[in-house]
Amino acid sequence: MSEIAVELARVKGAFAQPTLTLLHQRQAPVVITIFRAAFGRNNRPIPTARLHTQVEEHLAGIRESGETDLPSGSGREICQRWMRGQWLVRSLDEQGHEVYTLTSHAQQALELVKNLSRDRATLSEHRITTILGTVRRFNSEANPDRTTRVTILNEEIARLRAERDRLVDGDEMLGATEDYMHEGFTELLSLISALPSDFARVEERFGAIRGEILAAFRAEDRPAGEVIDAYLARADALMTATHEGRAFEGAFALLRDDAMVTQLREDLTALLEHPLSDRLLSDADRAELRGTVSLVREGLDRVLSQRSRVTATLKEYIVSHDAVRDRELEQTLRQVESELMTWMATTGPRAVHAVPLLPARASVDHLRERFHDPADDVLPDPIRTADPADAPPVSLDDLIAHGGPQLDALRDRLVTARSDLAPVRSLGELFDRLEPSLQRPVEIFGLLHLAADLAREPGRGSSGSTDAPAETYVAVRHDGTRRTFAVPRVPLPDPDLDTHQQEARA
C-alpha cells in the first residue's frame, strides 16, 4: 500500500470518530450549544428526566430566535439519538438514579469549538519561550546521558541564581507585556479545558473494562479458583495495563500531593490578581481558572468511582460465587442474562417483548412425597411358623356370622315373598319376616342391592327414592345385640300387576 493510501485510511479513521461525526453533521451548532448550556465545562451529571426537559426548553428558545434547522422529536427521543451517536452516556449515580453525562468524544468536540471561538494565538515570544522551556525540561528529565543531564541542570541553576541575584541587588524588574499575558492565559485556558475530556476518557476505559469483566463472568467455564486468581491479578494491573490507566496513575500521584495542589491554587490566585487580568479575561474565563482545582477534584472522584465499581464487581463475584454454579438453573439464568444483553444492544428504545412474570405451571400427575430412606431397605423379621394346634377353633357358623350379606338366601326369600298369596308390600316388611340369621345389619345392604337389581328389570319402575318415608329395620348382630336403622321405604311390586297399577296401588 502506498504512503498516500495509508494516510487516507488514517484520515478516514479519524473522520469516523464520534468527535468528528458530531462536528460534521448539519445540526452541529445547535447540538454543541445545548451541550454547553446544559452540562457546562465541568460535565456535571444531569438526571435523565431533567435533561429531557432542558433539551425541549433550549430548542424552544433557539426556535424563537429564528433558527429552523433543529432536531426533531421529544427531549427523550433526541437524547436517545445522541446516545447512539456516542455523545451522551447514561449511567447510575451513587444514589442509584439515572443520569446523563457527556462522553469524551463530545467533550473533545466542545473543547475544539471553544478554542476556535477564542482569539487564535499567533506566533509570539511567549509561545516560542514556552516551546523552548518545555523541550529543555523534557530533555533534562529524559536524556539517558548522565553528563548531559548534569550539564543542563547546572546551566539552569546558574541562570536562576543570576536572576535571583539581580533582583536582590535591586535591578529593574521586567514586567510581562499585555501580549505575553494574553498568550499565557490563552494557553492556560486551553490546557484546562482539555482536562474534562481527558478524565472522561479514563473513566470510559474503566467502564469498558467493567463490561468486559461482566461478559467474562457470564461466559465463564473455568474452575472458580482459576477465575478468581486471574481477575484478582487483572484488578491489580488495571492501572498499569492500559495507556489511559498509566496516564491517570501518574496524574493522580501528582494531584494527591496536598502541597502541590495548594501551590497550584496560590499560583492561579496570583495570576487572577495580576493588574492586566481584568482587561484580558472575561468573567467566564476567570471562573474557569478559579475552578481549576475543583474541576480536577471532580474528575478524580469520577474516575475513582468508576474504578471502585470495577473492584466492587470483582468483590461481588468472589463473595457471591456459588460452588455448585454448574447447576442447570444457574446456567439457564446466565444464558438468559447474556441473551437479554444481546437483545438490548440490537433493539430500539421502544422495542417490546412479552415476558411472563412467572413461568407456566408444570403439569405433574404426582409428586413424590417420600424419598429414599436406607432404613426402608432393612428386611422385615422372618415370619415365625405357627403351630396349627395353637390357632383358636373357628366354626363355619362363626365365619358366616362375621361375613357379608347372604345374597343367595336373601334372593330366595325375596322371590318366595313376591310369589306368596299375601305378598309383602315393602322391603322392611320382608326383613321383619326373615329368620334371625338373616336379620344382621349387613343383610339390609344385601336386600337393598337385590331391590335395585329388581328395579332395573325391563318394564319396572323405580323401587324407591331418598324422598320416600323411612322404615324401621331392627337388626340382630352375631352376638345377639339389636340395632335399629331408619331406611327409606322401598316398595316391592306385585309381579301380577302392570307398572301403572302398581304405582297407583303404592
C-alpha positions as CSV (number, residue, x, y, z in Angstrom):
1,M,0.0,0.0,0.0
2,S,1.4,3.4,-0.9
3,E,2.1,6.2,1.6
4,I,-0.8,8.3,0.4
5,A,-3.2,5.3,0.7
6,V,-2.1,4.8,4.3
7,E,-2.6,8.4,5.1
8,L,-6.1,8.3,3.5
9,A,-7.0,5.3,5.7
10,R,-5.7,7.2,8.8
11,V,-7.8,10.3,7.9
12,K,-10.9,8.2,7.3
13,G,-10.5,6.5,10.7
14,A,-10.3,10.0,12.3
15,F,-13.5,11.1,10.5
16,A,-15.2,8.0,11.7
17,Q,-14.6,9.0,15.3
18,P,-17.7,10.3,17.2
19,T,-16.0,13.7,17.7
20,L,-15.9,14.5,14.0
21,T,-19.3,12.9,13.3
22,L,-20.7,15.4,15.8
23,L,-19.0,18.4,14.3
24,H,-19.6,17.2,10.7
25,Q,-23.4,16.9,10.9
26,R,-25.7,19.7,9.7
27,Q,-27.2,20.5,13.2
28,A,-23.8,20.5,15.0
29,P,-24.1,24.2,16.1
30,V,-27.4,23.5,17.8
31,V,-26.2,20.3,19.5
32,I,-23.0,21.9,20.7
33,T,-24.9,24.9,22.1
34,I,-27.3,22.7,24.0
35,F,-24.4,20.6,25.4
36,R,-22.5,23.7,26.6
37,A,-25.7,25.2,28.1
38,A,-26.8,22.0,29.9
39,F,-23.5,20.5,31.1
40,G,-21.2,23.5,31.5
41,R,-17.5,23.0,31.5
42,N,-17.5,20.5,34.4
43,N,-19.6,17.9,32.6
44,R,-21.8,17.6,35.7
45,P,-24.2,14.6,35.6
46,I,-27.8,15.6,34.9
47,P,-30.8,13.4,35.8
48,T,-32.4,11.9,32.7
49,A,-35.9,13.5,33.2
50,R,-34.3,16.9,33.8
51,L,-32.1,16.8,30.7
52,H,-35.1,15.8,28.6
53,T,-37.0,18.9,29.8
54,Q,-33.9,21.1,29.3
55,V,-33.4,19.9,25.7
56,E,-37.0,20.8,24.9
57,E,-36.7,24.2,26.6
58,H,-33.4,25.0,24.8
59,L,-34.9,24.0,21.5
60,A,-37.9,26.2,22.1
61,G,-35.6,29.2,22.8
62,I,-33.5,28.6,19.7
63,R,-36.6,28.2,17.6
64,E,-37.8,31.6,18.8
65,S,-34.5,33.2,17.7
66,G,-35.4,32.2,14.1
67,E,-33.4,29.0,13.7
68,T,-35.2,26.4,11.7
69,D,-32.8,23.5,11.3
70,L,-33.4,21.8,14.7
71,P,-33.5,18.2,15.9
72,S,-37.0,16.7,15.7
73,G,-38.8,14.7,18.4
74,S,-39.2,14.9,22.1
75,G,-36.4,15.5,24.5
76,R,-36.2,11.8,25.3
77,E,-36.0,10.8,21.7
78,I,-33.3,13.3,20.9
79,C,-31.2,12.1,23.9
80,Q,-31.6,8.6,22.7
81,R,-30.2,9.5,19.3
82,W,-27.3,11.3,20.9
83,M,-26.6,8.2,23.0
84,R,-26.5,6.1,19.8
85,G,-24.1,8.7,18.4
86,Q,-21.8,8.1,21.4
87,W,-22.1,11.7,22.6
88,L,-24.2,11.0,25.7
89,V,-23.9,8.1,28.1
90,R,-26.5,7.1,30.7
91,S,-25.4,5.6,34.0
92,L,-26.4,5.4,37.7
93,D,-25.1,7.8,40.2
94,E,-24.2,7.0,43.8
95,Q,-27.9,7.2,44.9
96,G,-29.0,4.8,42.1
97,H,-30.6,7.5,39.9
98,E,-30.2,7.5,36.2
99,V,-28.1,10.4,34.9
100,Y,-26.6,11.6,31.6
101,T,-23.0,12.7,31.1
102,L,-21.1,13.7,28.1
103,T,-18.7,11.2,26.6
104,S,-15.1,12.1,26.0
105,H,-15.9,12.5,22.2
106,A,-18.5,15.1,22.9
107,Q,-16.2,17.0,25.4
108,Q,-13.4,16.9,22.8
109,A,-15.8,18.5,20.3
110,L,-16.8,21.1,22.8
111,E,-13.2,21.9,23.6
112,L,-12.4,22.3,19.9
113,V,-15.3,24.7,19.3
114,K,-14.3,26.6,22.4
115,N,-10.7,27.0,21.3
116,L,-11.9,28.2,17.8
117,S,-14.3,30.7,19.4
118,R,-11.4,32.4,21.3
119,D,-9.0,34.7,19.7
120,R,-6.5,32.5,17.9
121,A,-3.0,32.6,19.3
122,T,-0.4,33.9,16.9
123,L,3.4,33.4,16.8
124,S,4.8,35.3,19.8
125,E,7.7,35.4,22.2
126,H,5.6,33.7,24.8
127,R,4.8,30.7,22.6
128,I,8.5,30.3,21.5
129,T,9.7,30.6,25.0
130,T,7.1,28.0,26.2
131,I,8.2,25.6,23.5
132,L,11.9,26.1,24.3
133,G,11.3,25.7,28.0
134,T,9.2,22.6,27.5
135,V,11.8,21.0,25.2
136,R,14.6,21.9,27.6
137,R,12.8,20.5,30.6
138,F,11.8,17.3,28.7
139,N,15.4,16.7,27.6
140,S,16.7,17.3,31.2
141,E,14.4,14.6,32.5
142,A,14.6,12.1,29.7
143,N,18.2,12.3,28.4
144,P,19.9,9.0,29.0
145,D,23.4,10.5,29.2
146,R,24.3,11.4,32.8
147,T,26.8,14.1,31.9
148,T,24.4,15.9,29.5
149,R,21.7,15.9,32.2
150,V,24.0,17.3,34.8
151,T,25.2,20.0,32.4
152,I,21.6,21.0,31.7
153,L,20.8,21.2,35.4
154,N,23.9,23.3,36.1
155,E,23.0,25.8,33.4
156,E,19.5,26.1,34.7
157,I,20.8,26.6,38.3
158,A,23.3,29.2,37.1
159,R,20.5,31.1,35.2
160,L,18.2,31.1,38.1
161,R,20.9,32.1,40.6
162,A,21.9,35.0,38.3
163,E,18.2,36.2,38.1
164,R,17.8,35.9,41.8
165,D,21.0,37.9,42.5
166,R,19.9,40.6,40.0
167,L,16.6,41.0,41.8
168,V,18.2,41.0,45.2
169,D,20.6,43.7,44.1
170,G,17.7,46.0,43.2
171,D,18.0,45.9,39.4
172,E,14.9,46.7,37.3
173,M,12.2,44.0,37.4
174,L,10.9,43.5,33.9
175,G,7.1,43.2,33.8
176,A,5.2,41.0,31.4
177,T,3.7,42.7,28.4
178,E,0.0,42.6,27.6
179,D,0.6,40.3,24.6
180,Y,2.6,38.0,26.8
181,M,-0.1,37.8,29.4
182,H,-2.8,37.3,26.8
183,E,-0.9,34.5,25.1
184,G,-0.2,32.8,28.5
185,F,-3.9,33.0,29.6
186,T,-5.0,31.6,26.3
187,E,-2.7,28.6,26.5
188,L,-3.6,28.0,30.2
189,L,-7.3,28.0,29.4
190,S,-6.7,25.6,26.5
191,L,-4.9,23.2,28.8
192,I,-7.5,23.4,31.5
193,S,-10.4,22.9,29.1
194,A,-8.9,19.7,27.9
195,L,-9.0,18.2,31.4
196,P,-12.7,17.1,31.4
197,S,-12.3,15.1,28.2
198,D,-9.1,13.5,29.5
199,F,-10.8,12.4,32.7
200,A,-13.9,11.2,30.8
201,R,-11.7,9.1,28.5
202,V,-10.1,7.3,31.5
203,E,-13.5,6.9,33.1
204,E,-14.8,5.3,29.9
205,R,-11.9,3.0,29.8
206,F,-12.6,1.7,33.3
207,G,-16.3,1.3,32.3
208,A,-15.3,-0.7,29.3
209,I,-13.1,-2.9,31.5
210,R,-16.0,-3.5,33.8
211,G,-18.2,-4.5,30.9
212,E,-15.5,-7.0,29.7
213,I,-15.3,-8.5,33.2
214,L,-19.1,-8.9,33.4
215,A,-19.2,-10.5,30.0
216,A,-16.4,-12.9,31.0
217,F,-18.3,-13.8,34.2
218,R,-21.4,-14.7,32.1
219,A,-19.4,-16.9,29.7
220,E,-17.0,-18.4,32.4
221,D,-16.4,-22.1,32.1
222,R,-13.2,-22.4,34.1
223,P,-12.9,-23.6,37.7
224,A,-13.8,-21.0,40.3
225,G,-10.3,-20.8,41.8
226,E,-8.7,-20.2,38.5
227,V,-11.2,-17.4,37.6
228,I,-10.8,-15.6,40.9
229,D,-7.0,-15.7,40.7
230,A,-7.0,-14.4,37.1
231,Y,-9.3,-11.5,37.8
232,L,-7.6,-10.5,41.1
233,A,-4.3,-10.3,39.1
234,R,-6.1,-8.2,36.5
235,A,-7.5,-5.9,39.1
236,D,-4.0,-5.3,40.5
237,A,-2.8,-4.4,37.0
238,L,-5.7,-2.3,35.9
239,M,-3.8,1.0,36.4
240,T,-0.7,-0.2,34.6
241,A,-2.1,-2.5,31.8
242,T,-3.5,0.4,29.7
243,H,-2.2,3.7,28.4
244,E,-5.1,5.6,30.0
245,G,-4.6,3.8,33.3
246,R,-0.9,4.6,33.4
247,A,-1.6,8.3,32.5
248,F,-4.2,8.6,35.2
249,E,-1.9,6.9,37.8
250,G,0.8,9.5,37.0
251,A,-1.6,12.4,37.2
252,F,-3.2,11.1,40.4
253,A,0.3,10.7,42.1
254,L,0.9,14.4,41.4
255,L,-2.5,15.8,42.3
256,R,-3.0,13.9,45.6
257,D,0.0,15.9,46.9
258,D,-1.6,18.5,49.1
259,A,1.4,20.8,48.9
260,M,1.3,20.8,45.1
261,V,-2.4,21.4,45.0
262,T,-2.0,24.3,47.4
263,Q,0.7,25.7,45.3
264,L,-1.5,25.4,42.2
265,R,-4.3,27.3,43.9
266,E,-1.9,30.0,45.1
267,D,-0.4,30.5,41.6
268,L,-3.8,30.7,40.0
269,T,-4.9,33.3,42.6
270,A,-1.8,35.4,41.9
271,L,-2.4,35.3,38.1
272,L,-6.0,36.3,38.6
273,E,-4.9,39.2,40.7
274,H,-2.5,40.5,38.1
275,P,-3.2,44.1,37.0
276,L,-3.7,43.0,33.4
277,S,-6.0,40.1,34.1
278,D,-9.2,42.3,34.5
279,R,-8.7,43.6,30.9
280,L,-7.7,40.3,29.3
281,L,-10.1,37.8,31.0
282,S,-13.8,37.7,30.8
283,D,-15.9,36.6,33.8
284,A,-16.4,33.1,32.3
285,D,-12.6,32.7,31.9
286,R,-11.9,33.9,35.4
287,A,-14.5,31.5,36.8
288,E,-12.9,28.7,34.7
289,L,-9.4,29.4,36.1
290,R,-10.7,29.8,39.6
291,G,-12.5,26.5,39.5
292,T,-9.5,24.5,38.2
293,V,-8.8,22.7,41.5
294,S,-12.4,21.7,41.9
295,L,-12.5,20.6,38.3
296,V,-9.5,18.3,38.9
297,R,-11.1,17.0,42.1
298,E,-14.4,16.2,40.5
299,G,-12.6,14.4,37.6
300,L,-10.5,12.4,40.0
301,D,-13.6,11.4,42.0
302,R,-15.5,10.2,38.9
303,V,-12.6,8.1,37.7
304,L,-12.0,6.7,41.2
305,S,-15.7,5.9,41.5
306,Q,-15.6,4.0,38.2
307,R,-12.5,2.2,39.3
308,S,-14.3,1.3,42.6
309,R,-17.2,-0.2,40.5
310,V,-14.7,-2.5,38.8
311,T,-13.4,-3.5,42.2
312,A,-16.9,-4.0,43.5
313,T,-17.8,-6.2,40.5
314,L,-14.8,-8.4,41.3
315,K,-15.7,-8.5,45.0
316,E,-19.4,-9.3,44.4
317,Y,-18.4,-12.2,42.1
318,I,-15.9,-13.6,44.7
319,V,-18.4,-13.3,47.6
320,S,-21.5,-14.5,45.8
321,H,-19.8,-17.2,43.7
322,D,-21.6,-20.5,44.3
323,A,-19.6,-23.7,44.4
324,V,-22.4,-25.5,42.7
325,R,-22.7,-22.9,39.9
326,D,-22.8,-25.7,37.3
327,R,-26.4,-26.5,38.2
328,E,-28.9,-26.3,35.4
329,L,-30.9,-23.4,36.9
330,E,-27.8,-21.1,37.3
331,Q,-26.6,-21.9,33.8
332,T,-30.1,-21.1,32.4
333,L,-30.2,-17.7,34.2
334,R,-26.8,-16.8,33.0
335,Q,-27.8,-17.7,29.4
336,V,-31.0,-15.6,29.7
337,E,-29.0,-12.6,31.0
338,S,-26.5,-12.9,28.2
339,E,-29.3,-13.2,25.6
340,L,-31.0,-10.2,27.2
341,M,-27.9,-8.0,26.9
342,T,-27.5,-9.0,23.3
343,W,-31.2,-8.2,22.6
344,M,-30.9,-4.8,24.3
345,A,-27.8,-4.0,22.3
346,T,-29.6,-4.5,19.0
347,T,-33.1,-3.2,19.6
348,G,-34.5,0.3,19.8
349,P,-35.7,2.2,22.9
350,R,-39.4,1.3,22.2
351,A,-38.9,-2.4,21.5
352,V,-41.3,-4.6,23.4
353,H,-41.0,-8.3,24.2
354,A,-43.8,-10.1,26.1
355,V,-42.2,-12.0,29.0
356,P,-44.5,-13.8,31.5
357,L,-44.0,-12.7,35.1
358,L,-43.9,-16.3,36.3
359,P,-43.2,-19.5,34.3
360,A,-46.0,-21.7,33.2
361,R,-47.3,-24.1,35.8
362,A,-45.8,-27.6,35.3
363,S,-48.4,-30.3,34.8
364,V,-47.3,-33.1,37.2
365,D,-49.6,-36.0,37.9
366,H,-47.9,-37.0,41.1
367,L,-45.1,-35.6,43.2
368,R,-43.0,-37.8,45.3
369,E,-43.8,-37.2,49.0
370,R,-41.1,-39.5,50.3
371,F,-37.6,-40.1,49.2
372,H,-35.3,-43.0,49.6
373,D,-34.6,-43.9,53.1
374,P,-31.9,-46.6,53.8
375,A,-33.9,-47.7,56.7
376,D,-36.7,-48.8,54.4
377,D,-34.3,-51.4,52.8
378,V,-34.0,-53.4,56.0
379,L,-35.6,-56.8,55.7
380,P,-38.5,-57.5,57.9
381,D,-38.2,-60.0,60.7
382,P,-38.6,-63.6,59.5
383,I,-42.1,-65.0,59.7
384,R,-42.4,-67.4,62.5
385,T,-44.1,-70.6,61.5
386,A,-47.1,-71.0,63.8
387,D,-48.3,-74.3,65.1
388,P,-51.8,-75.1,63.8
389,A,-52.7,-76.5,67.1
390,D,-52.2,-73.0,68.7
391,A,-54.9,-71.5,66.4
392,P,-58.2,-70.9,68.1
393,P,-61.1,-73.1,66.8
394,V,-63.3,-71.4,64.3
395,S,-66.7,-72.9,63.1
396,L,-68.4,-72.3,59.8
397,D,-71.3,-70.5,61.6
398,D,-68.9,-68.0,63.2
399,L,-67.3,-67.3,59.8
400,I,-70.8,-66.7,58.2
401,A,-71.8,-64.5,61.1
402,H,-68.9,-62.2,60.5
403,G,-69.2,-62.3,56.7
404,G,-71.1,-60.2,54.1
405,P,-74.7,-60.4,53.1
406,Q,-76.0,-63.9,52.1
407,L,-77.4,-62.8,48.7
408,D,-78.5,-66.3,47.6
409,A,-80.6,-66.9,50.7
410,L,-82.0,-63.3,50.5
411,R,-82.8,-63.7,46.8
412,D,-84.8,-66.9,47.6
413,R,-86.7,-65.2,50.4
414,L,-87.4,-62.3,48.1
415,V,-88.8,-64.5,45.3
416,T,-90.8,-66.5,47.8
417,A,-92.3,-63.4,49.4
418,R,-93.3,-62.0,45.9
419,S,-95.0,-65.3,44.9
420,D,-96.8,-65.8,48.2
421,L,-100.6,-65.3,48.2
422,A,-100.1,-62.5,50.7
423,P,-97.1,-60.7,49.3
424,V,-95.2,-58.2,51.4
425,R,-95.5,-54.6,50.2
426,S,-92.1,-53.2,51.2
427,L,-88.6,-54.3,51.9
428,G,-89.0,-53.5,55.6
429,E,-91.8,-56.0,56.0
430,L,-89.8,-58.6,54.3
431,F,-86.9,-58.0,56.6
432,D,-89.2,-58.4,59.7
433,R,-90.3,-61.9,58.4
434,L,-86.7,-63.2,58.0
435,E,-85.2,-65.6,60.4
436,P,-82.7,-64.2,62.9
437,S,-79.7,-65.4,60.9
438,L,-80.7,-63.2,58.0
439,Q,-81.5,-60.1,60.1
440,R,-77.9,-59.0,60.6
441,P,-77.2,-55.3,59.8
442,V,-75.2,-56.3,56.7
443,E,-78.3,-58.1,55.3
444,I,-80.1,-54.7,55.0
445,F,-77.5,-53.7,52.3
446,G,-78.0,-57.1,50.6
447,L,-81.7,-56.6,50.3
448,L,-81.2,-53.0,49.0
449,H,-78.8,-54.4,46.4
450,L,-81.3,-57.0,45.3
451,A,-84.2,-54.4,45.2
452,A,-82.0,-52.2,43.0
453,D,-81.4,-55.1,40.6
454,L,-85.1,-55.7,40.5
455,A,-85.9,-52.1,39.7
456,R,-83.6,-52.2,36.7
457,E,-85.6,-55.0,35.1
458,P,-87.5,-54.0,31.8
459,G,-91.0,-52.7,32.5
460,R,-90.2,-52.0,36.2
461,G,-90.4,-48.6,37.7
462,S,-88.3,-47.1,40.4
463,S,-88.0,-49.1,43.5
464,G,-88.0,-46.1,45.8
465,S,-86.1,-42.8,46.4
466,T,-84.5,-41.0,49.1
467,D,-87.6,-38.7,49.5
468,A,-89.8,-41.7,50.5
469,P,-90.8,-42.1,54.1
470,A,-88.4,-44.1,56.3
471,E,-89.0,-47.7,57.6
472,T,-87.6,-49.1,60.7
473,Y,-85.3,-52.1,60.5
474,V,-84.5,-54.0,63.7
475,A,-81.3,-55.9,63.0
476,V,-79.7,-58.5,65.2
477,R,-75.9,-58.8,65.4
478,H,-74.0,-62.1,65.6
479,D,-73.5,-61.6,69.4
480,G,-77.3,-61.2,69.9
481,T,-77.4,-57.4,70.4
482,R,-80.0,-55.4,68.4
483,R,-79.6,-52.2,66.3
484,T,-82.4,-50.1,64.8
485,F,-81.9,-48.5,61.4
486,A,-84.1,-46.0,59.6
487,V,-84.1,-46.8,55.8
488,P,-86.2,-45.1,53.0
489,R,-89.2,-47.3,52.3
490,V,-88.7,-49.5,49.2
491,P,-91.9,-50.9,47.8
492,L,-91.9,-54.4,46.3
493,P,-94.0,-54.6,43.1
494,D,-96.6,-57.3,42.6
495,P,-95.5,-59.4,39.6
496,D,-99.2,-59.9,38.6
497,L,-99.8,-56.2,38.1
498,D,-98.6,-53.8,35.5
499,T,-96.5,-50.8,36.3
500,H,-99.3,-48.2,36.3
501,Q,-101.4,-50.3,38.6
502,Q,-98.5,-50.9,40.9
503,E,-97.8,-47.2,41.1
504,A,-101.4,-46.3,41.7
505,R,-101.7,-49.1,44.4
506,A,-98.5,-47.9,46.1
